[in-house]
């Protein structure tokens, strides 16, 4: 049985960030990924907020900058939202994940593909993974919204989810390439939004809803065909899955085991943004675990607690979206309201949300157009 310092289940954003940092510190690190290729069958749109893009320094061919958001009301009217110095990056998501995997391997981590691991047992100061013939000093669960690691070690599990569905098209016309196109519609997207992202070589058309609803992507596409030209569009792919929206789980670590990313619910309950915290906390976890294994730290999780987002306001807004959802005619009216526009501005452009004083200072002086 092979001996490792750090074993990570899942080659997503958090897992690869953790693996790279742990390997850079000289720890013998292995990532066990159930898919046959990093980036295959992705369940994320892959949009990087500015903070995530600044961390990654993604190669130019894997992403394109988008300056703002075009927010649509149910009646088809829209406003443009921008923020000084802020932008998003639409990505070739599978390509980005392969690049991240290469970065981890270059740092010295080993990545094993087609490894469907579900059995774990504690042995003294180590964890044994019999299916992979691995014995490890520390285990990190980055294995998605339904985490086997959480279940095996009695850690908290995600209970609240959005369900997302997305189609990838080539050839949609009439789409402003410098905007994320976001749609409010309480009938088609109860609890969340619809979107079109002008991505890298494709356009991503998606919809997410709060359970127990199911996303009706065909109905959404039919509605937006009056805004964009699909006559030459070619469907090239589909994806979808569960998005945790209950905030960070209560118990996300125990002796020698830690959850990160979707497995820990480290995803904004409101915006469903999880890439930035996955990258940031994944790297910090890799460093903290390394220091723990060398005896410098007594508790690696203690190093992360102050950085783990609490999402207090976003949890409240999530509750309001679930229980006090606006009917569509009120969304139509709200989009013309300056206060609603400013709140939307903060939520889209500042990851600290409504508690960010700098965000409010910026947007109070920002000119927005309404068409």
JOVEN-V459450 format. One record per backbone hydrogen bond with DSSP energy under -0.5 kcal/mol. CO is the residue of the C=O (numbers start at 1). NH is the residue of the N-H. If there is no record, write none. Layout:
co=CO nh=NH
co=CO nh=NH
This chain:
co=2 nh=135
co=4 nh=137
co=5 nh=138
co=6 nh=30
co=7 nh=140
co=8 nh=10
co=8 nh=32
co=9 nh=142
co=12 nh=16
co=13 nh=17
co=14 nh=18
co=15 nh=19
co=16 nh=20
co=17 nh=21
co=18 nh=22
co=19 nh=23
co=20 nh=24
co=21 nh=25
co=22 nh=27
co=23 nh=26
co=27 nh=29
co=28 nh=5
co=28 nh=6
co=29 nh=110
co=30 nh=8
co=31 nh=33
co=31 nh=112
co=32 nh=10
co=33 nh=115
co=35 nh=114
co=37 nh=40
co=39 nh=42
co=47 nh=49
co=48 nh=89
co=49 nh=53
co=50 nh=54
co=51 nh=55
co=52 nh=56
co=53 nh=57
co=59 nh=62
co=60 nh=63
co=62 nh=92
co=64 nh=90
co=66 nh=88
co=68 nh=180
co=69 nh=71
co=69 nh=81
co=70 nh=72
co=70 nh=182
co=71 nh=79
co=72 nh=184
co=73 nh=76
co=77 nh=73
co=78 nh=371
co=79 nh=71
co=80 nh=369
co=81 nh=69
co=83 nh=86
co=88 nh=66
co=89 nh=48
co=90 nh=64
co=91 nh=93
co=92 nh=96
co=93 nh=97
co=94 nh=98
co=95 nh=99
co=96 nh=100
co=97 nh=101
co=98 nh=102
co=99 nh=103
co=100 nh=104
co=101 nh=105
co=102 nh=106
co=103 nh=107
co=104 nh=109
co=105 nh=108
co=110 nh=31
co=110 nh=112
co=111 nh=113
co=112 nh=33
co=114 nh=116
co=115 nh=117
co=121 nh=128
co=123 nh=126
co=126 nh=123
co=127 nh=136
co=128 nh=121
co=128 nh=130
co=129 nh=132
co=129 nh=133
co=129 nh=134
co=130 nh=133
co=133 nh=2
co=134 nh=129
co=135 nh=4
co=136 nh=127
co=138 nh=7
co=139 nh=258
co=140 nh=9
co=140 nh=142
co=141 nh=260
co=145 nh=147
co=145 nh=158
co=147 nh=151
co=148 nh=152
co=149 nh=153
co=150 nh=155
co=151 nh=154
co=160 nh=245
co=160 nh=246
co=161 nh=211
co=162 nh=164
co=162 nh=243
co=163 nh=209
co=164 nh=241
co=165 nh=207
co=166 nh=239
co=167 nh=205
co=168 nh=236
co=168 nh=237
co=169 nh=203
co=170 nh=234
co=173 nh=229
co=174 nh=176
co=176 nh=179
co=178 nh=68
co=179 nh=181
co=179 nh=198
co=180 nh=70
co=180 nh=182
co=181 nh=196
co=182 nh=72
co=183 nh=194
co=185 nh=189
co=189 nh=192
co=190 nh=210
co=193 nh=208
co=194 nh=183
co=195 nh=206
co=196 nh=181
co=196 nh=198
co=197 nh=199
co=197 nh=204
co=199 nh=201
co=202 nh=199
co=203 nh=169
co=203 nh=205
co=204 nh=197
co=204 nh=206
co=205 nh=167
co=206 nh=195
co=207 nh=165
co=209 nh=163
co=210 nh=213
co=215 nh=217
co=216 nh=220
co=217 nh=221
co=218 nh=222
co=219 nh=223
co=220 nh=224
co=221 nh=225
co=223 nh=226
co=224 nh=227
co=224 nh=228
co=228 nh=230
co=229 nh=173
co=230 nh=233
co=234 nh=170
co=237 nh=168
co=239 nh=166
co=241 nh=164
co=243 nh=162
co=250 nh=252
co=251 nh=156
co=252 nh=259
co=254 nh=257
co=256 nh=139
co=257 nh=254
co=258 nh=141
co=260 nh=263
co=261 nh=264
co=261 nh=266
co=262 nh=265
co=264 nh=249
co=265 nh=267
co=268 nh=272
co=272 nh=274
co=273 nh=268
co=274 nh=278
co=275 nh=279
co=276 nh=280
co=277 nh=281
co=278 nh=282
co=279 nh=283
co=280 nh=284
co=281 nh=285
co=282 nh=286
co=283 nh=287
co=284 nh=288
co=285 nh=289
co=286 nh=290
co=287 nh=291
co=288 nh=292
co=289 nh=293
co=290 nh=294
co=291 nh=296
co=291 nh=297
co=292 nh=295
co=299 nh=302
co=299 nh=303
co=300 nh=303
co=300 nh=304
co=301 nh=304
co=301 nh=305
co=302 nh=306
co=304 nh=307
co=304 nh=308
co=311 nh=315
co=312 nh=316
co=313 nh=317
co=314 nh=318
co=315 nh=319
co=316 nh=320
co=317 nh=321
co=318 nh=322
co=319 nh=323
co=320 nh=324
co=327 nh=330
co=327 nh=331
co=328 nh=332
co=329 nh=333
co=330 nh=334
co=331 nh=335
co=333 nh=336
co=334 nh=337
co=337 nh=341
co=338 nh=342
co=339 nh=343
co=340 nh=344
co=341 nh=345
co=342 nh=346
co=343 nh=347
co=344 nh=348
co=345 nh=349
co=346 nh=350
co=350 nh=353
co=352 nh=355
co=353 nh=356
co=355 nh=357
co=356 nh=360
co=357 nh=361
co=358 nh=362
co=359 nh=363
co=360 nh=364
co=361 nh=365
co=362 nh=365
co=363 nh=366
co=369 nh=80
